[in-house]
Amino acid sequence: MPSPSAIAPLTRRSTCPSADLSRKRLPKLAAIVRLLLISLCWSLCASAEEPPRVRIGWVDEPPTIDGVMDEALWLEGGLVDQLTQVIPDTGEPARQRTEIRIVTDGETLFIGFRCWDTNPEQIIANRKRRDTFPFFDDRVGVALDTFHTRRNGYYFGTNPNAMRHDVLVEGENFEISWDTIWFVDTSIDAEGWTAEMAIPFSSLSFDPQIDTWGINFERGVRRNNEDTRWTDAAPQRFLSSMGTAGVLEGMRGIEQGLGLELTPGATFRRIDDPNTDDRFEFDPTFDGFYKVLPSVTAAATANTDFGQIEVDDVQINDDRFALFFPEKRDFFLEDGLIFDFGDISQNGRPFFSRRIGINDEGPVRILGGGKTTGRLGPVKFGMLDTYVEDKRNTPARNLFAGRVAANVLGESTIGAIVTNGNPGRGRSQTTVGLDYLYRNSNFLGNGDSFRTSIWFAKSINGGDTGSGRNHGYGVKVEYPNDRINWLLGFEELQEDYDPKLGFVNRNDVRHWFGSFRHRVRPASGRFRTIDSEVFGQIFVDSGNELETVNIRFEPIEFTTHTDDGFDLSYRFRRERVRSLFPILDIPNSTYTFHEGIFKVFTSRNRRVRGQIELAHGTFFDGTRTRVDADIEWRPSHFVFFEVEYEFRDVNLPQRGPDGIDGREDRDTQLVRLRTTLNFTANISWSTFVQYDNVSDFAGVNSRLRWIVQDGREFFVVLNQAFDTSDDNDRIEALRTEVLVKAIWTFTF
């Protein structure tokens, strides 16, 4: 988060552009070289303790996954029984006893967790549906670094309801929507609870030539918010921070079979649309994955259909810049983190997979595609090529992305990216880039984390040289630790930097940003943490003319031991409007904002949880009142309800032909309602309803999902749109879509 200390002094506009530009570039290049040299010295000087080790047990017959762990073969497994508190008492032994066993039959990794509990009747287990966050229930989890590079891996977690949560890890980034084939069962008894996991090696990429993996374990006891781990009790890091993981020995000799997965599927769809002919559609689909090597995966897709994916959250945009929506499609999520570049959060990304399958006219069918991803020695790579159909004025075309990165130093990488294609109208475009990511989990030998990222990219339009200002570059330095957490950064996106397969919603801009947070953990009392934080950013154009200043100061945030809390904050913003505002009628001028904010929230550990944020202040040349509320109710682990409400009361001058004439109120409201019925851990029915009074539309997405077993699923989905505008005397049903989809994976 940006802070005032990140705001650099503005320089004068050059009167001799070419000479001034060359002089400006030299200090920037010198600063980058200095950062590289400093990071190298820090890596060489840092010392690390020897990580703990455990040896896997090899068994002739696999254990039965029934959540009981009563078979003698578990005793042949490596034992982990010394967990350490992360919170509340960092570094102290766990209050509840845990034993973890690890065995393999050569084809599957089996992990058993025995979680003793002195008060088993107080075990919290409110979640059941797959891919729900388990971190607010009692839970166990394992992180695996299958290449032992200390950079990337997998996370598998569960709770006492045998809910499954799997995550891809790439450096400090996570892909929580990723799913793979694995199994778990659990049981609760008078002395605690037990979980048994089975993770086929065919579901993982790994290096078969090495004998050791990185591994770490965790357990959470939610009634007192106690989190424990096998290694690395630092609260600022996650279990998946593989740079501080322990070591799993005895892995040489494991197999993953042929490594082939074939997934045919079919979608039957009925569409009733008053603007087109009502129709039935049948679409066969095919996905295939082949492990060329245990560490390299080739994937293919044909006639790709994503009709079963949950719809995006509606967002009301009261700013000048396009909104960002995350990727949800399985084909792009598989090893998708390999394509991440430069540690860029949103604006400036040279590659954003959601550009594939959509153009200026809307959704576009993906006729076919191929992807190869993997790791060979210290190098990771990814190549993605898709062919999309022609639509109206946009012909069919190929869209390509390639990424390569090499491990350097202890936890760092240096890499490159190239993309080619244009999902919209116009000529094809190529974007190239280089990045360096420095990571150190034992900065200066004291166990703190330190990160640096540097990136440079260039977009090249075919046959059009433009102004030559088609570059983007940035640098970021982070100290992301528990007591002290700070960040400083700078990036520039020139006016012709516009990667067609990337995400850029604001270019011709130089952006300084930074943040600083100080945290106190009281030794006693009802509060677990007391935080103070400041965030700041400044945007100028290429001529160093001020565009935006945004500062948020949060003097205090209290969080209790049960994760209830509240905070107070103040926001200052200065904005120069120089062009037409897409939503509001805002004249060109410079505006100053002041806003006070109060937020209160209750713990997700409870069956009823809520959060509300209230804000009021100036808004351009008027005022704005904001209300953001979110309430969840889990009467049991079979049922879930959530209501989200966003309200904006914007009061602006009424502008007539003769100038300002009174005031104009513009109220916007957005409501989201989610319900889920979990019949079992593998059968669920979820409904998502959204309404906003800006578009005057409401939408319903209702989805029944049956996981027969991993990779073999049935879906029944209803999508219904309604017109709620005042022009109609009643709510009018618009487009109705009902689809039935089946996918069936064959593993060899």
Secondary structure, DSSP 8 states (H G I E B T S, - for coil): ---GGG--------SSHHHHHHHHHHHHHHHHHHHHHHHHHHHHH-------EEE-EE-SS----SS----GGGGGSEEE---EEEESSTTSB-SS-EEEEEEE-SSEEEEEEEEE-S-GGG------STTS--TTSSEEEEEEETT--SSEEEEEEE-TT---EEEEEETTEEETT-----EEEEEEETTEEEEEEEEEGGGS---TT-SEEEEEEEEEEGGGTEEEESS---TTS-TT-GGG-EEEE--TT---TT-EEEEEEEEEEEEE-TTS--EEEEEEEEEEEEEEETTEEEEEEEEE--TTS---------SSS--------HHHHTTGGGG--TT--STTBS--GGGTTEETTEE--EEEEEEEEEEETTEEEEEEEEEE--BTTB--EEEEEEEEEEEETTTEEEEEEEEE--SSSS--EEEEEEEEEEEEEEETTTTEEEEEEEEEEEEEETTB-TTS--EEEEEEEEEE-SSEEEEEEEEEE-TT---TTSB-S--SEEEEEEEEEEEE--SSSSEEEEEEEEEEEEEE-TT--EEEEEEEEEEEEEEETTS-EEEEEEEEEEEEE-S--SSS---SEEEEEEEEEEEEE--TTSSEEEEEEEEEEEETTEEEEEEEEEEEEEEETTEEEEEEEEEEEEEEEEEETTEEEEEEEEEEEEEEEEEEEESSSSEEEEEEEEEETTTTEEEEEEEEEEEEETTEEEEEEEEEEEE--TTSSS-EEEEEEEEEEEEE-EE-
